[in-house]
Amino acid sequence: MASGRSTRASAAVERLKKRTGNPGYSMARTGDGAFFLSEAPGAPPLCAPLELDDFVAFVNGLGPQEVKRISKHDLAFEKQLVKKKPE
């Protein structure tokens, strides 16, 4: 299970690297399995050691956020889902 945890955390860090254009971000684990992030290997941590879900949420919240692309078909479908108010 530990490798799955690391994979999920490292995937979040890789997405952060792409969003920010900073390839230096580095993730590390403590002896008790918590994760922390730094801007470069050996640099001071940017957060206290966090559990997996909290770490992924922290990393996903950093840097510019990706804009969700919506097709015209998705937009039309969303409009159909909204009920019209009775007059």
N, C-alpha and C positions, 0 to 999 in steps of 0.2 A: 504494500500500500504506500510505502514511503516514496517510491519512484513516481507513482501517480500524483502524489501531493507535489513533489518537486516539479513535475512536468507542467502542472496547472500554474504554479507560481512562476516558473521560468517563461511560460508562454505569455503571461501578463507582462513580464519585464521586456520580452521581445517586442510586444505590441507598443509598449512605452517607447522603446528605442526608435521604432519606425515613426511614431507620431511626433517625437521631439527632434529626431535627427541626431540624437546624442548616443553614439554606440558605446559610451563608457559606463552606462548604468550597470550595476553589479548587484546580484542577490546573494545573500549568505544565510546559512541556517545555524541556529544555536544548538547546543548539546541536547536541549529538551525538545527540539523539533520546531521551534518558532523561526520565522523568517524576518529578515530586515533588508533594506535597500540602501545602497550608497551610489553616489554619482560616478565613482570609479573604484576599482579594487583597492582596498586599504584606506579609502577615504572615510571620514566620519559618517555614521549611519544617518539617513534622512528620517528615520522613524524608530520608535522603540521596537523590540522584537514582538511580532504579531503572529497570531494563529493564522492558518491558511486563508480562511474566508476573509478575515480582516485585512490581511496582507494584499490579497488580490483586489479587494475593494479600494484600498489605499492607492495601489499602483494604477488601477484603472482611472482613478480620479485625478491623477497628475497629468500635466501637459495639456496640449490642445486636444479637444475631443473630436472624434470622427463624426462627420455629419451623415446621418442615415439618408441614403438615397431612396426617394420614393418615385415610382413610375406613375405615369398618368392613369394607368389602370388601377393601381393601388389607391390613388387619390379618389377616383370615381367610386370605388368600392367603399371606402371610408365614408363618403358622402351619403351613400345608400344606407349605411348602418345607422345614421342619425335619424331619429324619428322626428317627423314634422310636428310642431306644436298645434293643437286644435285652436281654431280661431273663434 
